[in-house]
Amino acid sequence: MFKLKIRNIILPTVIFFLLLITPSYAAKMETGEYTLDKESIVEDDLYVTGDNITISGIVDGDLVVMGKNITIDGTITGDLYTIGNNIKLSGTVSGNTFTLGSNVGISATLRDNLYALGMITNISGSVNGDVMVASGQLSLDGTVSDDVRALSGQLSSTASIGGDFLIESDNFTIDENDISGELIAGSKSTKLKNDIKVTKDDFFGFNLGLALINFAGMYIVGIILIILAPVKTLSIEKKITTSWIDLLKSYGVGIVIIFAVPIPLFLLVLTLVGAPLAILIAGVLIFLSTFGTLWVESAIGHKILQQFKKDDSGRFLSLLLGRGISTVIKLIPFVNGLYTLSLMALAVGSVTRVKYHAYPKTKEIAIKKLSKKK
């Protein structure tokens, strides 16, 4: 039963990222302190960012919320996406629910799947689909119609599970009588009577869960990079999307650096005198290979949005789209390695080309400042 349910993980995940690719023609955006009272109705998709956000009314569409303290006790007819510190969900959501937070409490009625990531997570509502959750401390109550996949340091469950229950935890307490399907567990310390074996196929769902975690975490890092370096973001983008020639140049430069530089760096380390420089260069390359790819993903997303004639001056939507595409591609065997290498090469190559072309201007400015001092 568990393996048959794998398609139920893939389908909503694919739909989620396809929605990111689809241009949004009607949406309402709000920033700062925001409250939607019980009598109010928003008949579009709603995007809200701020410290304290409360949604008690009806959102007839998708709801995307990023804030410090988030309370949602209204009705959402579409999908719900929440990223925050303290998140409380007690309303009704007709679509899928995605939540990322430090302290997450869910007592809502969810008519589709739930994907949750938190430090402390309490789920006591009703979920009519699958539940995929990763949390340091997890408490599960209420009812889940289908499967549950849980990754947690400490887990306790009294919930009624209609499907299979897959667990990866060091310490958990579960009553097997509450589970209609199979119980599949891997842990160091358990309070179960039966000896349960785990196979690689059983943890397929966790690969998707980790992909979603990586998607959300890196997206937040990407937003920070764009805010801190907006000019650099646009400069790097031009080295990738201006023309196919620029794209190939950036890719070629990046490939040469990635494969050729490690040898001289190793030789520099052996000289001891050049070790500090080698460590500095290696640190820059690691940073670009890890986080510089976010600029590349933003550029890819913006290029696609341009094809739909959709403007995104802040590049946040572009990054969201690019991140979504990368996350889906990286789930494909064999292709993911080549794609990751290509992102790294484009990141390293485009940044190198930006710095190279900016050097003459930087040198000219330095000379002018020096001449003024004299």
Residue, then its C-alpha position, 0 to 999 in steps of 0.5 A: m500500500f505504501k509503495l502504491k501511494i508514492r504517486n500521491i507524493i509525486l503528483p502534488t509535488v509536480i502540480f506545486f511546481l507547475l503552478l509556479i511556472t503558470p503566470s498569475y494574472a490576478a493577485k492581491m499583495e499586502t505588506g506590513e501588519y495585516t489582518l483579514d477579518k471574519e467578514s472580509i473576502v479576497e476573491d484573488d490569490l493573496y500574498v502577504t509579508g509582515d511581522n504579524i499576520t492574521i487571516s480570519g476571513i475567506v481567501d478565494g484562491d491561494l494564500v502565500v504568507m511570510g512573517k514572524n507571527i502568523t495566525i490563520d483561522g479563516t477559509i482558504t479555497g486554494d493552496l496555503y504556503t506559510i513561512g514564519n517563526n510562530i505559525k498557528l493554523s486552525g481554519t479550513v484549507s481546500g488545497n495543499t498546505f505547505t508550512l515552514g516555521s520554528n513553532v508550528g501548530i496545526s489544528a485546522t481542517l485540511r482537505d488535501n496534503l500537508y507538507a510541514l517543516g518546523m523545530i516544534t510541530n504539533i498537528s492535531g487537526s484533520v488531514n484528508g490527504d497525506v502528511m509529510v513532516a520533518s521536525g525536531q519535536l513532533s506531536l501528532d493527533g487528530t486524523v489523517s486519511d492517507d499516509v504519514r511520513a515523519l522525520s523527527g528527533q522526538l515523536s509521539s502520535t495518538a492520531s488515527i492513520g488511514g494509510d501507512f506510517l513511515i517514521e525515521s526517529d531516535n525516540f518515538t511513541i506510537d500505538e500500532n492499533d491507530i494505524s490502518g496500513e503498514l508501520i515502517a520505522g527506522s530508529k535507534s530507540t523505539k517503543l514498538k514491540n515488533d521488529i520492523k525492517v526498512t528498505k530504500d524504497d520505503f524512504f522514497g518519500f523522504n527524498l521528496g521531503l528533503a527536496l522541499i526543505n532544501f527548496a524553502g531554505m535556499y529560497i530564503v537565502g536567495i531572497i537575502l542575497i538579492i536584497l543585499a546585492p541587487v546590482k550584482t544580481l542584475s549584472i550576473e543575470k546579464k552574463i547568462t540571459t543576454s544571448w546564447i553566446d554570453l551563456l556559453k561563455s559563462y558556462g565555459v569559463g566556469i567549467v575551466i575554473i572548476f576543473a583547472v583551479p583545484i590543482p594550483l590551489f593544492l600546490l599553493v597549500l603545499t608551499l605553506v606561504g600560499a596556503p592562506l591565499a589558497i584557502l581564501i580562493a577555495g572559500v570563494l569557489i565553495f560559496l559560489s558553487t553553493f549559493g551562487t547558483l541562486w543567482v543563476e536560478s533567478a536568471i533562469g526564472h526571469k527569462i521564463l517570465q519574460q516569455f510570458k511578458k510578466d514583469d518581476s523587477g524584484r526578482f523574488l518571483s523569478l527566484l521562486l520559479g528557478r528554484g522550483i525548476s531546479t528542485v524538480i530536475k534534481l529529483i531525476p536520476f542521472v540528470n541531476g548531477l549534470y544539471t547541478l554541475s551546469l548551475m555551478a559552472l554558470a555561477v562561477g563563470s558569470v561572477t568571474r566575467v562580471k568581476y573581470h569586466a568591472y576591473p578596469k572601471t575599479k582600477e580607474i576609480a582607484i587611480k583618480k582617488l589616489s591622484k586627488k590625495k596627491 
